[in-house]
Amino acid sequence: MPLVLQSNISRPDEFYARLIAAHEGLNEDESAALNARLVLVLANQIGDGDILDEAIAFAARKPRDAPAPR
C-alpha cells in the first residue's frame, strides 16, 4: 500500500481546529512534546514500517523538493 498524499481527512478544517486547540496554553516545549506523542500514536496506528519510512522521507524533504499533495 503506497503512502497516501491526497487529502484523506474527513472534515479537515474541524480536525485542524481541534489540533490547534490541543496546543492552547502550552509553551514551546510542551507543544513539541504533544506533537511527538501524536506522531508516535499515529505511527502505531499505521503500523506498516514501509509506509512509515516513506512518510519520514516525504516529511524530511525541503518544501521546494516535495511534490504538493493531491
PyMOL CGO cylinders between C-alpha atoms (Angstrom):
from pymol import cmd
from pymol.cgo import CYLINDER

trace = [
    CYLINDER, 0.00, 0.00, 0.00, 1.58, 3.32, -1.06, 0.3, 1, 1, 1, 1, 1, 1,
    CYLINDER, 1.58, 3.32, -1.06, 1.78, 6.43, 1.06, 0.3, 1, 1, 1, 1, 1, 1,
    CYLINDER, 1.78, 6.43, 1.06, -1.45, 8.45, 0.70, 0.3, 1, 1, 1, 1, 1, 1,
    CYLINDER, -1.45, 8.45, 0.70, -0.60, 12.05, -0.23, 0.3, 1, 1, 1, 1, 1, 1,
    CYLINDER, -0.60, 12.05, -0.23, -4.01, 13.34, -1.30, 0.3, 1, 1, 1, 1, 1, 1,
    CYLINDER, -4.01, 13.34, -1.30, -6.43, 14.75, 1.24, 0.3, 1, 1, 1, 1, 1, 1,
    CYLINDER, -6.43, 14.75, 1.24, -7.87, 11.86, 3.24, 0.3, 1, 1, 1, 1, 1, 1,
    CYLINDER, -7.87, 11.86, 3.24, -9.18, 13.56, 6.40, 0.3, 1, 1, 1, 1, 1, 1,
    CYLINDER, -9.18, 13.56, 6.40, -12.90, 13.91, 6.80, 0.3, 1, 1, 1, 1, 1, 1,
    CYLINDER, -12.90, 13.91, 6.80, -13.77, 17.48, 7.81, 0.3, 1, 1, 1, 1, 1, 1,
    CYLINDER, -13.77, 17.48, 7.81, -10.13, 18.69, 7.69, 0.3, 1, 1, 1, 1, 1, 1,
    CYLINDER, -10.13, 18.69, 7.69, -10.97, 22.18, 8.96, 0.3, 1, 1, 1, 1, 1, 1,
    CYLINDER, -10.97, 22.18, 8.96, -12.57, 20.71, 12.10, 0.3, 1, 1, 1, 1, 1, 1,
    CYLINDER, -12.57, 20.71, 12.10, -9.58, 18.43, 12.63, 0.3, 1, 1, 1, 1, 1, 1,
    CYLINDER, -9.58, 18.43, 12.63, -7.19, 21.38, 12.27, 0.3, 1, 1, 1, 1, 1, 1,
    CYLINDER, -7.19, 21.38, 12.27, -9.20, 23.41, 14.78, 0.3, 1, 1, 1, 1, 1, 1,
    CYLINDER, -9.20, 23.41, 14.78, -9.08, 20.53, 17.29, 0.3, 1, 1, 1, 1, 1, 1,
    CYLINDER, -9.08, 20.53, 17.29, -5.34, 20.13, 16.76, 0.3, 1, 1, 1, 1, 1, 1,
    CYLINDER, -5.34, 20.13, 16.76, -4.71, 23.83, 17.32, 0.3, 1, 1, 1, 1, 1, 1,
    CYLINDER, -4.71, 23.83, 17.32, -6.98, 23.79, 20.40, 0.3, 1, 1, 1, 1, 1, 1,
    CYLINDER, -6.98, 23.79, 20.40, -4.91, 20.93, 21.86, 0.3, 1, 1, 1, 1, 1, 1,
    CYLINDER, -4.91, 20.93, 21.86, -1.88, 23.26, 21.81, 0.3, 1, 1, 1, 1, 1, 1,
    CYLINDER, -1.88, 23.26, 21.81, -3.60, 26.19, 23.53, 0.3, 1, 1, 1, 1, 1, 1,
    CYLINDER, -3.60, 26.19, 23.53, -1.88, 27.18, 26.73, 0.3, 1, 1, 1, 1, 1, 1,
    CYLINDER, -1.88, 27.18, 26.73, 1.22, 25.08, 26.04, 0.3, 1, 1, 1, 1, 1, 1,
    CYLINDER, 1.22, 25.08, 26.04, 4.70, 26.52, 25.89, 0.3, 1, 1, 1, 1, 1, 1,
    CYLINDER, 4.70, 26.52, 25.89, 7.03, 25.63, 23.00, 0.3, 1, 1, 1, 1, 1, 1,
    CYLINDER, 7.03, 25.63, 23.00, 8.50, 22.55, 24.71, 0.3, 1, 1, 1, 1, 1, 1,
    CYLINDER, 8.50, 22.55, 24.71, 5.08, 21.24, 25.75, 0.3, 1, 1, 1, 1, 1, 1,
    CYLINDER, 5.08, 21.24, 25.75, 3.75, 21.80, 22.24, 0.3, 1, 1, 1, 1, 1, 1,
    CYLINDER, 3.75, 21.80, 22.24, 6.70, 19.92, 20.73, 0.3, 1, 1, 1, 1, 1, 1,
    CYLINDER, 6.70, 19.92, 20.73, 6.15, 17.06, 23.19, 0.3, 1, 1, 1, 1, 1, 1,
    CYLINDER, 6.15, 17.06, 23.19, 2.46, 16.90, 22.26, 0.3, 1, 1, 1, 1, 1, 1,
    CYLINDER, 2.46, 16.90, 22.26, 3.41, 16.72, 18.58, 0.3, 1, 1, 1, 1, 1, 1,
    CYLINDER, 3.41, 16.72, 18.58, 5.94, 13.96, 19.28, 0.3, 1, 1, 1, 1, 1, 1,
    CYLINDER, 5.94, 13.96, 19.28, 3.39, 11.91, 21.22, 0.3, 1, 1, 1, 1, 1, 1,
    CYLINDER, 3.39, 11.91, 21.22, 0.83, 12.40, 18.46, 0.3, 1, 1, 1, 1, 1, 1,
    CYLINDER, 0.83, 12.40, 18.46, 3.33, 11.25, 15.82, 0.3, 1, 1, 1, 1, 1, 1,
    CYLINDER, 3.33, 11.25, 15.82, 4.03, 8.08, 17.82, 0.3, 1, 1, 1, 1, 1, 1,
    CYLINDER, 4.03, 8.08, 17.82, 0.34, 7.34, 18.35, 0.3, 1, 1, 1, 1, 1, 1,
    CYLINDER, 0.34, 7.34, 18.35, -0.40, 7.82, 14.64, 0.3, 1, 1, 1, 1, 1, 1,
    CYLINDER, -0.40, 7.82, 14.64, 2.66, 5.80, 13.60, 0.3, 1, 1, 1, 1, 1, 1,
    CYLINDER, 2.66, 5.80, 13.60, 1.43, 2.97, 15.79, 0.3, 1, 1, 1, 1, 1, 1,
    CYLINDER, 1.43, 2.97, 15.79, -2.00, 3.24, 14.14, 0.3, 1, 1, 1, 1, 1, 1,
    CYLINDER, -2.00, 3.24, 14.14, -0.40, 2.98, 10.68, 0.3, 1, 1, 1, 1, 1, 1,
    CYLINDER, -0.40, 2.98, 10.68, 1.86, 0.16, 11.80, 0.3, 1, 1, 1, 1, 1, 1,
    CYLINDER, 1.86, 0.16, 11.80, 3.46, -0.56, 8.41, 0.3, 1, 1, 1, 1, 1, 1,
    CYLINDER, 3.46, -0.56, 8.41, 7.19, 0.13, 8.53, 0.3, 1, 1, 1, 1, 1, 1,
    CYLINDER, 7.19, 0.13, 8.53, 7.50, 0.70, 4.78, 0.3, 1, 1, 1, 1, 1, 1,
    CYLINDER, 7.50, 0.70, 4.78, 4.73, 3.32, 4.81, 0.3, 1, 1, 1, 1, 1, 1,
    CYLINDER, 4.73, 3.32, 4.81, 6.29, 4.98, 7.85, 0.3, 1, 1, 1, 1, 1, 1,
    CYLINDER, 6.29, 4.98, 7.85, 9.66, 5.07, 6.08, 0.3, 1, 1, 1, 1, 1, 1,
    CYLINDER, 9.66, 5.07, 6.08, 8.00, 6.72, 3.05, 0.3, 1, 1, 1, 1, 1, 1,
    CYLINDER, 8.00, 6.72, 3.05, 6.28, 9.23, 5.30, 0.3, 1, 1, 1, 1, 1, 1,
    CYLINDER, 6.28, 9.23, 5.30, 9.54, 10.11, 7.07, 0.3, 1, 1, 1, 1, 1, 1,
    CYLINDER, 9.54, 10.11, 7.07, 11.33, 10.57, 3.74, 0.3, 1, 1, 1, 1, 1, 1,
    CYLINDER, 11.33, 10.57, 3.74, 8.49, 12.72, 2.40, 0.3, 1, 1, 1, 1, 1, 1,
    CYLINDER, 8.49, 12.72, 2.40, 8.31, 14.88, 5.52, 0.3, 1, 1, 1, 1, 1, 1,
    CYLINDER, 8.31, 14.88, 5.52, 12.11, 15.30, 5.62, 0.3, 1, 1, 1, 1, 1, 1,
    CYLINDER, 12.11, 15.30, 5.62, 12.18, 16.88, 2.14, 0.3, 1, 1, 1, 1, 1, 1,
    CYLINDER, 12.18, 16.88, 2.14, 12.53, 20.61, 1.91, 0.3, 1, 1, 1, 1, 1, 1,
    CYLINDER, 12.53, 20.61, 1.91, 9.22, 22.19, 0.85, 0.3, 1, 1, 1, 1, 1, 1,
    CYLINDER, 9.22, 22.19, 0.85, 10.55, 23.12, -2.60, 0.3, 1, 1, 1, 1, 1, 1,
    CYLINDER, 10.55, 23.12, -2.60, 11.60, 19.47, -3.18, 0.3, 1, 1, 1, 1, 1, 1,
    CYLINDER, 11.60, 19.47, -3.18, 8.35, 17.86, -2.06, 0.3, 1, 1, 1, 1, 1, 1,
    CYLINDER, 8.35, 17.86, -2.06, 5.54, 17.40, -4.55, 0.3, 1, 1, 1, 1, 1, 1,
    CYLINDER, 5.54, 17.40, -4.55, 2.29, 19.05, -3.50, 0.3, 1, 1, 1, 1, 1, 1,
    CYLINDER, 2.29, 19.05, -3.50, -0.29, 16.65, -2.06, 0.3, 1, 1, 1, 1, 1, 1,
    CYLINDER, -0.29, 16.65, -2.06, -3.11, 15.95, -4.50, 0.3, 1, 1, 1, 1, 1, 1,
]
cmd.load_cgo(trace, "trace")
